[in-house]
Amino acid sequence: MEPIHLFDLAAQQSRWLAVRQNAVSQNIANANTPRYAARDVEPFDAVVRKTTLSLAATEPNHISSTPAEALTARPRKSDSWSTVHSGNSVSLEQEMLKAGEISRNHAFTTNIVRSFHRMMMTAIKG
């Protein structure tokens, strides 16, 4: 049976969402820390664009490809709404919006995987 890349993509997004949730929680935890700069991770679509699929060459005339790159998300400075006098750039409102977005994306990914799994089980059972 051929591998199903939807599950791999869903797993990559779940790992990315976990990294982003950690960054948001660190921002919230340091909301009152002087000179703390809010951080965020690279957007998921940029991570996916860097990731390539490795192709199998079954004929000598097939085009060769490079191996797939590992999924990495590096923290980066975020565009915060404001910087307070202490130099802290964490906006709790913005971080709560990000947390809600992370939750919705996780639920969406889970529902897609669940629906695809249900569809596969229905096809297998006949």
C-alpha angles and dihedrals in degrees: 000000000000118000116259110230093196089074091049091050091048090050091050091051091048090053090047091049090051091052091048092047089053091051092049092048090051089051091051092046091053096043091120098038112115115243093006110149116213113243135203135177131249112280115265094240089058090050091051092048089057092050116083132190118239112233126215115230110215094170127046090235094059119113113256123227137199121255118271116271120239119256109256130167116192122199114246137179113276128217100253123198094232145357117221126217092266090061093251112141099189115124109194091202091054092046091051090052089052091049090052091048091051091051093049092047092050092050090047093051092047092050092050092051091046092050093046091048091050090050091051092048090050090051092048095048090049 
